[in-house]
């Protein structure tokens, strides 16, 4: 599953589908082998009927069977004891013997049904003992198509309803009674009875489509699936339209509501390239007979890797292939690659239990940029990866964090696993190991792991042992130390000695109030920069130095070659000065991003001055790479928001104008066939100077914004899209009611999902109190889709100019605001409170949410409180340093 990031790059969305239940693991001794599902949804009444048979294997005789069920009303449950010869399914595309033929002379037992809503379980008790061996359960039931964006639910457009699914992690039980645990894999035969004008899409291909069973309906039957986990099942009903293509002989469709089918073509081209890339990379052909990718109007996550039938939020699949902006295309291609990686790593081979979720999500997060970077090297994904690593290190360096592998038994605990640790940290650790082993050695280890567990389940140990055996290097020790321990290593170096470099390991915390924790150590592959290939050495907790021959040539001593290491570095003053002097010439862009990240982290933790960080910024101000300057801009926003006084903010703005105006001017005006990176660099500098209230930039922003919204200029191809987007954002900061209404109209009426979402986020940029109030009322009214409302609130809470008003509004209107949030986004809004920076607001947040509980947000609230404390400490420790640095910049 691809989890969308918030509008702030510093925060990784924690997907917490909050339940009040405390469900437990199912009893052992019963294993499903095959499900046959027939579902009849009624899109008008928002209900559905289900007829299901489950073929199970009992390890021992029993009078009862317990499985998962939630929000389902049972009509009848029967059990049949069947001869082994009756079972003929198992291969993709085969069909079992019809149940009626198997039970013609059988006498079923009718079950007494006991429901345990708290555990989300149903127990079927039978009059007589069922023998060990094969048993078939026949179940008839009804359910509701809910509005919670989970289970079997309604997704709506202005013109009609759709019935769609989202089962990960524990919501298949809301659509069909099931053994809803990832290790309990089975094959599936799915049949859907739908309105004559509609179609259906599921994991496998359609094998028959017949009219009936009543007038106005038709019945679609799908081929038998391979063995898969319950959470990977999908069935979608509506009038979907698709673009079609093929790659490596596999039919591919990208589908949407009929009005958006023209926006599916870029995703189709992405999927074709990625499928071929993965076939070659994994050395195992794509495992399904077809691939469907479907955009859903209402969808909470970014996307979901259902086997052979991937579902997406519209903004993560649909983009104009010709006129779409490169950032939109990058996002779509990246999400497509993430979900397609899951078809092998997660779907074909699945984690044994949710405590190893990182095996799925960490791998897909690491993998998602590889094929797209090969397809479009000009998009510079290695720099994006370096920025993501920096953000994850900051997330993991907070006081409240967790181990990659953690206990997860209840739905709350399972859903809390979908966070920046499972995605970002796990992906970064995998990337570090690949960098250490080499790409081909690592790839072969991945192939061996997958080949050994085809259509089965695996553990973390299975993965790292496969890499250890293949490479003959201590991958097991490296990965175990990072998977089982929380936090970030800090490597503190001393001056180089003959044959080695002294180094001390400790746990790094971002807050100066916590300090570094000695005694905790990792087995770390440290790659030292040289004139040629990096030299990688494994640093164990017992080591006090790294061996480094004196004759190794290197432009500078830099201990994170390629910027792949999952650690922070602290150098001596002499070492850092040497790095600083050659940063632009000796370090790659990802390495410079890592250097900026380490410098900021050391300042935030009180180990250095904010002035040291700003000195580095000024050394890199002419960096030609957009991602480097983007990293700078984001931290400048933090300095302006969290450290600077009102007077310092004015002085900081003056320094930024003076230092960056010439850099921006040197880029000149946009030119045809200009590189994407140069376009991005211009947009970043434009926004930086606009935020610094540069008069020329503010004037240019108004002119460009007027052209963007000029109805007579819709076909104006002279507008540079990146610069135009930056101009609208800058103009919105001080925008009036007239501009606000134009942006609001786009958020309501645009047919392009990406444009609509961008407009919503732009509304949060307006700072006039009356317009802020209008935006908050708009969200609270229910006019914004539930899947999007939280993004507006989070943006308003993270802006220094609007956070106080937004917080007051939320407190006064909590019931209305809370009603517009999904069960996961409530926790995200709680997390955004971490942007506050006063003791008073910290106490208000703690007190308010003590009385207004938000489901599954306990850890999120703790992290928010920690973040507020960290901000208060950062301001206390660095405000004077900032003041002194600004004084040194005065002319």
C-alpha positions in Angstrom: 0.0 0.0 0.0 1.3 3.4 -0.9 0.7 5.9 1.9 0.5 9.5 0.9 2.7 12.1 2.5 1.3 15.2 4.0 1.9 18.6 2.4 4.8 18.9 4.8 7.8 16.8 3.5 8.9 16.4 7.2 5.9 14.3 8.1 5.2 10.8 6.9 1.6 9.9 7.0 0.8 7.3 9.7 -2.1 5.3 8.3 -4.2 4.4 11.4 -7.6 2.9 10.5 -8.9 3.3 14.0 -11.1 0.7 15.5 -12.6 0.5 19.0 -12.3 -3.2 19.0 -9.5 -5.3 20.3 -9.6 -8.3 18.0 -7.4 -11.3 18.7 -5.6 -13.9 16.6 -7.7 -16.7 15.4 -7.5 -20.2 17.0 -5.1 -22.6 15.2 -6.1 -25.9 13.8 -8.2 -24.7 10.8 -6.8 -23.7 7.5 -8.7 -22.3 4.5 -7.9 -23.8 1.1 -10.4 -22.2 -1.2 -13.1 -19.5 -1.2 -16.0 -19.3 -3.6 -17.7 -15.9 -3.3 -20.9 -14.7 -5.0 -21.7 -11.1 -4.2 -24.7 -9.1 -5.2 -24.3 -5.4 -4.4 -27.2 -2.9 -4.5 -25.7 0.5 -5.1 -28.9 2.4 -4.5 -29.7 0.9 -1.0 -25.9 0.6 -0.1 -26.3 -3.1 0.8 -25.0 -6.4 -0.6 -25.8 -10.1 -0.4 -23.2 -12.8 -0.1 -23.1 -16.5 -0.8 -19.9 -18.1 0.1 -18.3 -21.5 0.4 -15.0 -22.0 2.2 -13.2 -25.3 1.9 -11.1 -25.8 5.0 -8.8 -28.4 6.5 -9.3 -29.3 10.1 -6.2 -30.6 11.9 -8.3 -32.5 14.5 -12.0 -33.3 15.0 -14.0 -30.3 16.2 -17.5 -29.2 16.9 -16.8 -25.5 16.2 -14.9 -23.3 13.7 -14.0 -19.7 14.4 -13.2 -17.1 11.7 -13.3 -13.3 11.3 -16.5 -11.4 10.6 -17.4 -7.8 11.2 -20.6 -5.8 10.4 -22.1 -8.9 8.7 -25.5 -10.4 9.3 -25.6 -14.2 8.9 -28.6 -15.8 7.4 -27.4 -19.5 7.5 -24.3 -21.5 7.9 -23.9 -25.2 6.9 -21.0 -27.6 7.0 -20.4 -30.4 4.5 -17.9 -33.2 4.9 -16.6 -33.9 1.5 -14.4 -36.7 0.0 -10.9 -35.7 -1.1 -11.7 -36.6 -4.7 -14.2 -33.7 -4.8 -11.4 -31.1 -4.8 -10.2 -30.2 -8.2 -9.2 -26.6 -7.9 -5.7 -25.2 -7.3 -4.3 -24.0 -10.6 -5.0 -20.6 -11.9 -8.0 -20.6 -14.2 -9.4 -24.0 -13.0 -12.8 -24.3 -11.4 -13.9 -26.5 -8.5 -16.7 -29.1 -8.9 -20.0 -27.3 -8.4 -21.2 -27.5 -4.8 -24.6 -28.9 -5.8 -22.9 -31.9 -7.5 -20.7 -32.6 -4.4 -23.5 -32.5 -1.9 -26.3 -34.3 -3.7 -26.4 -37.1 -1.2 -24.9 -35.3 1.8 -26.7 -34.2 4.9 -25.2 -30.9 6.1 -25.0 -29.8 9.7 -26.5 -26.4 10.4 -24.5 -24.2 12.7 -25.4 -22.1 15.7 -23.7 -18.8 15.2 -22.1 -16.9 18.1 -20.7 -13.4 17.4 -18.0 -11.6 19.3 -18.0 -8.0 18.0 -15.1 -7.0 20.2 -12.9 -9.6 18.6 -14.5 -9.3 15.2 -15.0 -13.0 15.2 -17.8 -15.5 14.5 -17.9 -19.0 15.9 -19.9 -21.7 14.2 -21.0 -24.5 16.5 -22.3 -27.8 15.1 -24.5 -30.5 16.6 -22.0 -33.2 15.7 -18.3 -33.3 15.7 -16.7 -32.5 12.3 -14.0 -35.0 11.5 -10.4 -34.1 10.8 -9.7 -33.4 7.2 -11.6 -31.4 4.5 -14.8 -29.6 5.4 -16.8 -27.1 3.3 -18.7 -24.3 5.0 -21.6 -22.8 3.1 -22.5 -19.3 4.3 -25.3 -16.9 3.3 -25.2 -13.4 4.7 -25.9 -9.7 4.1 -23.9 -6.6 4.7 -23.8 -2.8 4.2 -21.8 -0.8 1.7 -20.4 1.6 4.2 -19.1 5.2 3.9 -15.9 4.5 5.9 -13.6 3.8 3.0 -12.8 0.3 4.3 -14.2 -3.2 3.6 -16.8 -3.2 0.8 -17.8 0.5 0.6 -19.4 3.1 -1.6 -17.3 5.5 -3.6 -19.3 8.4 -5.1 -19.2 10.9 -8.0 -21.7 13.6 -8.7 -23.6 11.3 -10.9 -23.5 7.9 -9.4 -22.3 5.3 -6.8 -19.6 2.7 -7.1 -19.0 -0.4 -4.9 -15.3 -0.9 -4.2 -13.0 -2.6 -1.7 -10.1 -1.8 0.6 -9.2 -4.8 2.8 -5.7 -4.1 4.1 -5.0 -4.8 6.8 -8.1 -6.3 8.6 -11.1 -5.4 6.6 -11.8 -8.3 4.3 -13.9 -9.6 7.2 -16.4 -6.7 6.6 -17.0 -8.0 3.1 -17.0 -11.8 3.6 -16.5 -14.1 6.6 -12.9 -15.2 6.3 -9.7 -16.3 8.0 -8.4 -12.8 7.8 -4.7 -13.3 8.6 -1.9 -13.0 6.0 -0.5 -16.5 6.6 -3.9 -18.2 5.9 -3.6 -18.0 2.2 -6.2 -19.7 -0.1 -7.4 -19.7 -3.7 -10.5 -17.7 -4.8 -13.4 -18.0 -7.2 -15.3 -14.7 -7.3 -18.6 -14.1 -9.0 -20.4 -10.7 -9.0 -24.1 -10.1 -10.0 -24.4 -6.5 -11.1 -26.6 -4.1 -13.0 -26.7 -4.7 -16.7 -25.1 -1.3 -17.4 -22.2 -1.9 -15.1 -19.1 -4.0 -15.2 -16.9 -5.6 -12.5 -13.2 -5.9 -12.0 -11.5 -8.4 -9.7 -8.1 -10.0 -9.1 -8.4 -12.5 -12.0 -9.7 -12.3 -15.5 -13.4 -12.7 -16.5 -14.2 -16.2 -17.7 -17.9 -15.8 -18.3 -20.5 -13.0 -18.5 -24.1 -14.1 -18.6 -27.5 -12.3 -18.4 -29.5 -12.8 -15.2 -30.3 -14.3 -12.8 -33.0 -11.7 -13.0 -34.0 -9.0 -15.5 -31.7 -6.0 -15.4 -28.7 -8.0 -14.0 -25.8 -9.9 -15.4 -23.4 -12.4 -13.7 -19.6 -12.1 -14.1 -17.5 -15.0 -13.1 -13.7 -14.7 -12.7 -11.0 -17.2 -13.0 -9.5 -19.0 -10.0 -6.8 -17.0 -8.4 -3.5 -18.3 -7.1 -3.1 -18.7 -3.3 -3.2 -15.3 -1.7 -4.0 -13.5 1.6 -7.4 -12.2 2.3 -6.3 -8.6 2.4 -5.3 -8.8 -1.3 -8.7 -9.7 -2.6 -10.6 -7.0 -4.6 -13.8 -6.5 -6.4 -15.0 -3.3 -7.9 -18.4 -2.5 -9.5 -19.4 0.4 -11.7 -19.2 1.8 -15.2 -15.4 1.9 -15.4 -13.7 2.7 -18.7 -10.1 1.6 -19.4 -7.1 2.2 -21.6 -5.4 -1.0 -22.7 -1.9 -2.2 -23.5 0.5 -5.1 -23.0 3.9 -5.7 -21.7 5.9 -9.0 -21.8 2.7 -10.7 -23.0 0.6 -9.5 -20.1 -2.5 -7.5 -20.8 -2.6 -4.2 -18.8 -5.6 -2.0 -18.3 -5.8 1.4 -16.5 -9.3 2.2 -15.6 -11.3 5.1 -14.2 -14.7 6.7 -14.2 -15.8 7.4 -17.8 -15.1 11.1 -17.6 -11.5 10.6 -16.7 -10.4 7.8 -19.0 -8.3 10.2 -21.1 -6.1 10.7 -18.0 -5.1 7.0 -17.8 -2.6 6.9 -20.7 0.5 8.0 -18.8 -0.1 5.4 -16.1 -0.5 2.8 -18.8 2.9 3.7 -20.3 4.4 3.6 -16.8 3.0 0.2 -16.0 4.3 -1.2 -19.3 7.8 -0.1 -18.6 7.8 -1.1 -15.0 6.4 -4.6 -15.6 9.2 -5.4 -18.1 11.8 -3.9 -15.7 10.5 -6.1 -12.8 10.4 -9.2 -14.9 14.1 -8.8 -15.6 15.0 -7.6 -12.1 13.3 -10.3 -10.1 14.0 -13.1 -12.6 10.5 -14.3 -12.1 7.7 -13.4 -14.5 4.8 -11.3 -13.4 2.6 -13.9 -11.6 -0.9 -13.0 -12.8 -2.5 -13.4 -16.2 -3.5 -9.7 -16.4 -2.9 -6.5 -14.5 -5.7 -3.9 -13.9 -5.0 -0.6 -12.2 -8.2 1.3 -11.2 -8.6 4.9 -10.0 -11.4 5.3 -7.4 -13.1 8.6 -6.6 -13.0 7.9 -2.8 -9.9 6.2 -1.6 -8.1 6.8 1.7 -4.5 5.6 1.0 -2.5 6.4 -2.1 -2.9 3.0 -3.6 -3.4 -0.7 -2.7 -1.6 -3.7 -4.2 -4.5 -6.1 -4.6 -3.1 -9.1 -6.5 -3.7 -8.3 -10.2 -6.2 -5.5 -9.4 -4.4 -2.5 -8.0 -6.6 0.4 -6.7 -5.5 4.0 -6.5 -6.6 7.4 -5.3 -7.3 9.4 -8.5 -4.5 11.8 -8.0 -2.0 8.9 -7.8 -3.0 7.3 -11.1 -4.5 10.0 -13.4 -2.5 12.7 -15.1 -2.7 14.3 -18.5 0.0 12.5 -20.6 0.7 15.6 -22.7 -0.1 18.6 -20.6 0.6 17.2 -17.1 3.4 18.7 -15.0 6.5 16.6 -14.4 6.0 16.4 -10.6 2.5 14.9 -11.2 3.9 12.4 -13.6 6.8 11.5 -11.2 4.2 10.9 -8.5 2.1 8.7 -10.7 5.0 6.7 -12.0 6.4 6.2 -8.5 3.1 5.0 -7.0 2.6 2.7 -10.0 6.1 1.2 -9.4 5.5 0.9 -5.7 2.3 -1.1 -6.1 3.7 -3.2 -8.9 6.7 -4.2 -6.8 4.2 -5.6 -4.3 2.9 -8.0 -6.9 6.1 -10.0 -6.2 7.2 -8.6 -2.8 4.1 -8.9 -0.7 1.5 -10.6 -2.9 3.3 -13.6 -4.3 5.5 -13.8 -1.2 3.8 -12.4 1.8 5.0 -11.6 5.3 4.0 -14.2 7.9 2.4 -11.7 10.2 1.9 -7.9 10.5 5.0 -7.4 12.7 7.0 -7.9 9.5 4.9 -5.5 7.5 8.2 -3.7 6.7 9.1 -6.6 4.4 6.3 -5.5 2.2 6.3 -1.7 2.5 10.0 -1.1 3.1 11.0 -3.1 0.1 8.3 -1.4 -2.2 9.4 2.0 -0.9 13.0 1.3 -1.7 12.1 -0.2 -5.1 9.6 2.4 -6.3 12.2 4.8 -7.7 14.5 2.2 -9.4 12.5 1.5 -12.6 11.3 5.1 -13.0 14.9 6.4 -12.5 16.0 4.2 -15.4 13.0 5.2 -17.5 13.5 9.0 -16.8 17.0 9.6 -15.5 16.5 13.4 -16.0 14.0 13.3 -13.1 16.9 12.7 -10.7 15.3 10.2 -8.3 18.6 9.6 -6.4 18.2 13.1 -5.0 14.6 12.5 -4.0 15.8 9.3 -2.2 18.4 11.4 -0.3 15.7 13.9 0.8 13.4 11.0 1.9 16.3 9.5 3.9 16.9 12.8 5.6 13.3 13.1 6.6 13.1 9.6 7.9 16.3 10.0 10.0 14.6 13.1 11.6 11.4 11.1 12.3 13.3 8.2 13.8 15.5 10.5 16.0 12.5 11.7 18.0 12.0 10.6 21.5 8.9 8.6 20.6 9.7 6.1 17.9 9.6 2.3 17.5 11.5 -0.6 16.2 11.0 -1.7 12.6 9.6 -5.0 13.8 7.2 -4.4 16.6 4.3 -6.2 18.4 1.1 -6.0 16.4 -1.8 -8.2 17.4 -4.9 -6.1 17.6 -6.3 -4.0 14.6 -5.2 -0.8 16.4 -1.6 -2.2 16.7 -1.6 -3.5 13.2 -2.8 -0.2 11.7 -0.3 1.8 13.6 2.4 -0.2 11.8 1.7 1.7 8.6 4.0 4.6 9.4 7.3 6.2 8.5 9.3 3.5 10.1 7.7 0.6 8.1 8.0 2.6 4.9 10.8 5.1 5.2 13.2 3.5 7.7 12.8 0.0 6.4 13.3 1.2 2.8 16.4 3.2 3.8 18.0 0.2 5.6 17.4 -2.0 2.5 19.0 0.7 0.4 22.0 0.9 2.7 22.5 -2.9 2.5 22.2 -2.8 -1.3 24.8 -0.1 -1.5 27.1 -2.1 0.7 26.7 -5.4 -1.2 26.5 -4.0 -4.7 23.4 -3.9 -6.9 23.8 -7.3 -8.6 24.7 -9.3 -5.5 21.7 -7.8 -3.7 19.4 -8.5 -6.7 20.4 -12.1 -6.8 19.7 -12.4 -3.1 16.2 -11.0 -3.7 15.6 -13.5 -6.5 16.7 -16.4 -4.2 14.4 -15.2 -1.4 11.4 -14.9 -3.7 12.1 -18.3 -5.5 12.2 -20.0 -2.1 8.8 -18.8 -0.9 6.6 -18.6 -4.1 2.9 -18.1 -3.1 3.8 -18.6 0.5 4.7 -16.6 3.6 8.1 -15.5 4.9 9.8 -13.7 7.8 12.5 -11.1 8.2 15.0 -13.8 8.9 14.1 -15.5 5.7 15.0 -12.4 3.8 18.2 -11.4 5.4 19.4 -15.0 5.6 19.0 -15.3 1.8 21.1 -12.2 1.4 23.7 -13.5 3.8 24.1 -16.8 2.1 24.3 -15.2 -1.3 26.8 -12.5 -0.5 28.9 -14.3 2.2 28.8 -11.0 4.1 27.2 -10.2 7.6 23.8 -9.0 6.2 22.0 -10.9 9.0 23.9 -9.0 11.7 23.4 -5.6 10.0 19.7 -5.9 9.3 19.0 -7.5 12.7 20.6 -4.6 14.5 18.5 -2.1 12.6 15.2 -4.1 12.6 15.2 -4.9 16.3 16.5 -1.6 17.7 14.8 1.8 17.6 16.5 5.1 16.7 19.4 6.5 14.6 23.1 5.8 15.1 25.4 8.8 15.4 29.0 8.3 14.3 31.3 10.8 15.9 34.7 10.9 14.2 38.1 12.0 15.4 41.1 13.0 13.3 42.5 10.3 11.1 45.4 8.3 12.4 47.8 6.0 10.8 45.8 3.2 9.2 42.4 4.1 10.8 39.9 6.7 11.8 38.7 6.7 15.4 34.9 6.7 15.7 32.4 6.5 18.5 28.8 5.2 18.2 25.8 6.5 20.1 22.1 6.9 19.7 21.2 10.2 18.2 18.2 12.3 19.4 17.0 15.4 17.5 16.2 17.2 20.7 19.0 18.8 22.9 16.8 18.1 25.9 17.3 14.3 25.4 20.9 14.2 24.5 22.7 11.3 22.8 22.4 7.8 24.4 25.6 5.8 24.8 25.6 2.1 25.2 23.3 1.4 22.2 25.1 0.2 19.2 24.5 -1.1 15.7 26.3 -3.2 13.1 26.8 -0.5 10.5 28.2 -0.7 7.0 30.1 2.6 6.7 31.1 3.6 3.2 34.0 6.1 2.9 34.4 8.3 -0.1 37.4 7.8 -2.3 38.5 9.0 -5.7 37.1 5.7 -7.1 34.8 3.2 -5.7 33.8 3.7 -2.0 35.6 1.7 0.6 32.9 0.0 2.9 33.8 -1.2 6.3 31.4 -2.8 8.9 31.5 -1.0 12.2 30.3 -3.2 15.1 29.2 -1.9 18.5 32.6 -3.0 19.9 34.7 -1.2 17.3 36.4 2.1 18.2 37.8 2.9 14.8 37.5 2.2 11.1 40.5 0.8 9.2 41.5 3.1 6.4 44.9 2.8 4.6 46.7 6.0 4.4 47.3 5.6 0.6 43.6 5.7 -0.2 42.9 8.7 -2.3 39.9 10.9 -1.4 39.1 14.5 -2.1 37.9 14.9 1.6 37.2 12.5 4.4 33.5 11.9 4.0 32.0 8.9 5.8 28.7 8.4 3.9 29.6 7.8 0.2 26.6 8.0 -2.1 24.5 9.2 0.9 23.0 5.8 1.5 24.0 5.2 5.2 21.3 5.1 7.8 23.2 7.2 10.3 24.1 10.7 11.2 27.8 11.8 11.2 29.7 14.3 13.3 33.1 15.5 12.2 35.9 17.4 13.9 36.0 21.1 13.1 39.0 20.5 10.8 37.2 17.7 8.9 34.0 19.7 8.5 35.9 22.7 7.2 37.6 20.6 4.6 34.3 19.1 3.5 32.7 22.6 3.4 35.5 23.9 1.2 35.0 21.2 -1.4 31.3 20.4 -1.0 30.3 21.6 -4.4 33.1 19.9 -6.3 33.9 16.8 -4.2 30.4 15.6 -3.1 27.5 14.4 -5.3 24.1 16.0 -4.9 22.8 13.2 -2.7 25.9 13.5 -0.5 25.3 17.3 -0.3 21.7 16.7 0.8 23.0 14.3 3.4 25.6 16.9 4.6 22.8 19.5 4.9 20.7 17.0 6.8 23.5 16.1 9.3 24.4 19.8 9.8 20.7 20.6 10.6 20.3 17.6 12.9 23.4 18.5 14.9 22.2 22.1 15.3 18.7 20.9 16.3 20.3 18.6 18.9 22.4 21.4 20.3 25.7 19.9 19.2 26.4 22.8 16.8 25.0 26.3 16.1 22.3 27.3 13.7 24.9 29.7 12.4 27.0 26.7 11.3 24.1 25.4 9.3 23.4 28.7 7.7 27.1 29.1 6.8 26.7 25.8 4.9 23.6 27.0 3.2 25.4 30.1 2.0 28.2 27.9 0.6 25.6 25.8 -1.3 23.4 28.7 -2.4 24.5 28.4 -6.1 24.0 24.6 -6.2 22.6 23.8 -9.6 20.5 20.9 -8.3 16.9 21.6 -7.3 16.7 19.0 -4.6 19.7 20.5 -2.8 18.0 23.9 -2.7 14.6 22.4 -1.9 16.3 20.8 1.2 17.6 24.3 2.1 14.2 26.0 1.6 12.4 23.6 3.9 14.8 24.1 6.7 14.7 27.9 6.2 10.9 27.7 6.6 11.5 25.9 10.0 14.0 28.6 11.1 11.5 31.3 10.2 8.6 29.6 11.8 10.1 28.1 14.9 13.3 30.0 15.9 13.2 33.6 14.6 11.6 36.4 16.6 9.5 39.0 14.7 12.6 41.2 14.3 14.8 38.3 13.3 12.3 37.2 10.7 12.6 40.6 9.0 16.4 40.4 9.1 16.4 36.8 7.8 14.2 37.8 4.9 16.6 40.6 4.1 19.6 38.2 4.1 17.8 35.7 1.9 16.8 38.4 -0.6 20.4 39.7 -0.7 22.0 36.2 -1.1 19.5 34.5 -3.4 18.3 37.3 -5.7 21.5 37.0 -7.8 21.1 33.3 -8.0 17.6 33.5 -9.2 18.4 36.2 -11.7 21.3 34.1 -13.1 18.8 31.4 -14.1 17.1 33.9 -16.5 13.6 33.4 -18.0 12.2 29.9 -18.8 13.4 28.6 -22.1 12.0 25.9 -24.4 13.4 22.4 -23.8 14.8 23.5 -20.5 15.7 20.6 -18.1 13.1 19.7 -15.5 15.7 20.2 -12.8 16.4 23.8 -13.9 12.7 24.5 -14.0 12.3 23.1 -10.5 15.3 25.2 -9.3 13.7 28.4 -10.6 10.4 27.6 -8.9 12.1 26.8 -5.6 14.1 30.0 -5.6 11.0 32.0 -6.7 9.0 30.7 -3.8 11.9 31.2 -1.4 12.2 34.9 -2.4 8.4 35.3 -2.5 8.2 34.1 1.1 11.0 36.6 1.9 8.8 39.3 0.3 11.1 40.2 -2.5 9.3 43.1 -4.2 10.2 42.1 -7.8 9.2 38.5 -7.2 5.9 39.5 -5.5 5.1 41.7 -8.5 6.0 38.9 -11.0 3.9 36.5 -9.0 0.8 38.7 -9.3 1.3 39.0 -13.1 1.8 35.2 -13.6 -1.2 34.4 -11.3 -3.4 36.7 -13.3 -2.4 34.9 -16.5 -3.1 31.5 -14.9 -6.7 32.5 -14.1 -7.3 34.4 -17.2 -10.1 32.5 -19.0 -9.0 33.9 -22.3 -5.5 32.4 -21.8 -6.4 28.8 -21.2 -4.3 27.8 -24.2 -1.4 30.0 -23.3 1.5 27.6 -23.9 4.1 30.3 -23.0 3.4 29.9 -19.3 6.1 27.8 -17.5 4.0 25.4 -15.4 6.5 25.2 -12.5 7.0 28.9 -12.3 3.2 29.5 -12.6 2.5 27.0 -9.7 5.1 28.8 -7.5 3.5 32.1 -8.4 0.1 31.1 -7.4 1.4 29.8 -4.0 3.3 33.1 -3.4 0.3 35.2 -4.4 -2.0 33.2 -2.2 0.0 34.1 0.9 -1.3 37.6 0.7 -4.2 36.9 -1.6 -7.5 38.8 -1.5 -11.0 37.5 -1.7 -11.1 37.7 -5.5 -8.1 35.4 -5.9 -9.5 33.1 -3.2 -12.8 32.6 -5.1 -10.9 31.7 -8.2 -8.9 29.0 -6.4 -12.1 27.8 -4.6 -13.8 27.4 -8.0 -11.0 25.2 -9.2 -11.2 23.0 -6.1 -14.9 22.4 -6.7 -15.1 22.3 -10.5 -11.9 21.1 -12.1 -12.1 17.8 -14.0 -8.5 17.1 -13.3 -8.1 15.4 -9.9 -4.5 16.7 -9.4 -5.5 20.2 -10.2 -8.4 19.9 -7.8 -6.2 18.7 -5.0 -3.6 21.4 -5.7 -6.3 24.0 -5.4 -7.5 22.7 -2.1 -3.9 22.9 -0.7 -3.6 26.4 -2.1 -6.7 27.5 -0.2 -4.7 26.7 2.9 -2.0 29.3 1.8 -4.3 32.3 2.2 -3.6 34.1 5.5 -6.3 36.7 5.7 -8.3 35.7 8.9 -11.6 36.0 7.0 -10.4 33.7 4.3 -8.9 31.3 6.8 -12.3 31.2 8.4 -14.0 30.6 5.1 -11.6 27.7 4.4 -12.3 26.1 7.8 -16.0 26.4 7.3 -15.7 24.9 3.8 -13.9 21.8 5.3 -16.3 21.5 8.3 -19.3 21.7 6.0 -18.7 18.4 4.4 -18.3 19.9 0.9 -14.7 18.5 0.8 -14.2 14.8 0.3 -13.3 13.0 3.5 -10.1 11.7 1.9 -8.9 15.3 1.3 -10.2 17.4 4.2 -7.3 16.5 6.6 -4.7 17.9 4.1 -6.2 21.4 4.3 -6.4 21.3 8.1 -2.8 20.0 8.4 -1.5 22.7 6.1 -3.2 25.4 8.1 -1.9 24.0 11.4 1.7 23.9 10.1 1.7 27.6 9.0 2.9 30.0 11.6 0.5 32.6 10.4 -2.6 30.5 10.5 -2.1 27.8 13.1 -3.5 29.8 16.1 -6.7 30.6 14.4 -7.0 27.1 13.1 -6.4 25.5 16.5 -9.0 27.8 18.1 -11.5 26.9 15.4 -10.9 23.2 15.8 -11.5 23.4 19.5 -14.7 25.3 19.2 -16.1 23.2 16.3 -14.6 19.8 17.1 -17.8 17.8 16.4 -18.2 19.3 13.0 -14.5 19.0 12.1 -14.2 15.5 13.5 -17.2 14.3 11.5 -15.4 15.2 8.2 -12.3 13.2 9.0 -11.9 9.5 8.1 -10.8 7.1 10.8 -7.2 7.5 9.9 -7.0 11.3 9.2 -8.1 12.2 12.7 -4.8 10.9 13.9 -3.0 12.9 11.2 -4.6 16.1 12.4 -3.5 15.3 15.9 0.0 14.8 14.6 0.0 18.2 12.9 -0.4 19.7 16.4 3.3 18.9 16.7 4.1 22.0 14.7 3.1 24.2 17.7 6.0 25.8 19.6 4.8 27.0 23.0 4.3 25.4 26.4 0.8 26.9 26.5 -0.2 25.2 23.3 1.4 22.0 24.3 -0.7 21.9 27.5 -3.8 22.9 25.5 -3.2 20.0 23.1 -2.7 17.5 25.8 -5.7 18.6 27.7 -8.0 18.8 24.7 -7.3 15.4 23.4 -7.5 13.9 26.9 -11.1 14.9 26.8 -11.7 14.3 23.0 -10.2 10.9 22.2 -9.1 10.2 18.7 -9.1 6.6 17.8 -5.6 5.0 17.4 -3.9 8.3 18.0 -2.2 7.6 21.3 1.3 7.3 19.9 0.6 10.1 17.5 -0.4 12.4 20.3 2.8 11.4 22.2 4.9 12.3 19.2 3.1 15.6 18.8 3.8 16.5 22.4 7.5 15.5 21.9 7.7 17.7 18.8 6.3 20.7 20.6 8.8 20.2 23.4 11.6 19.8 20.8 10.5 23.0 19.1 10.5 24.9 22.4 13.9 23.6 23.2 15.2 24.4 19.7 14.0 28.0 20.1 15.5 28.3 23.5 18.9 26.9 22.4 19.2 28.5 19.0 17.4 31.9 19.1 20.4 33.8 20.3 22.7 31.9 17.9 20.4 33.0 15.0 20.4 36.5 16.3 24.2 36.6 16.3 24.5 35.1 12.9 22.1 37.6 11.4 24.1 40.4 13.1 27.2 39.1 11.4 25.4 39.4 8.0 24.6 43.0 8.3 26.2 45.4 6.0 
